[in-house]
Amino acid sequence: MTKGKKIWGIDVSKDYIIAFDGKIFYKFTLGEIEKFVNVVKGDIVVLEQTGNYSLPWILSLLKRKTVDVYIAHTTSLKELRNLYGFSKNDVVDAQVLRDLFLQNYRRFTKFEENRFWLRFYLFSYFRTVKDFTTTVNRLRSFLFLVNPSLASFKTSKKGLLELKEKIGGKVKGDFVYSYVDRYIDK
């Protein structure tokens, strides 16, 4: 699997990455993505799941189809870093990722773009649902204090429209309307 290929441990930050090939540490900024892709051509790149920060790097690597990209399970990285007695730091993480892959590559998942997008959209959906639930609960609490009869409404679009009609001029201020309008328009 790794025969003849160099293993690169990559720690991704917001604006740059630290790459470690077993001997030398390199730093590449977002403006140097193409340079990075050419340096690791034909090798194996190992990195931690960092959400949006790692996306431009991974997509650039996959576009060329010359690099195998593996994602570390976050708990494995944390456990090994603690075992070494290191605190979180970009250089240490790049080295630990590489060492962890060499010790047990089965703790890594080969990056698959479809799986990534599915995960991305699921997390976005759950975040939206959580935000909606929080907003509705705040609205219910507010309405319960102002006018308890308005606090029981359906959380569907139709229910929010009915609530808006019921409120009419009973509740002063734009507070309720901004909450209701935010979700009716979607």
Salt bridges, closest charged atoms under 4 A:
ASP21 OD2 - LYS6 NZ 3.49
GLU34 OE1 - ARG64 NH2 2.23
ASP68 OD2 - LYS5 NZ 2.89
ASP68 OD1 - LYS110 NZ 3.37
ASP93 OD1 - ARG81 NE 2.74
ASP93 OD2 - LYS88 NZ 2.38
GLU112 OE2 - ARG115 NH2 3.71
ASP131 OD1 - ARG127 NH2 3.27
ASP181 OD1 - LYS164 NZ 2.53
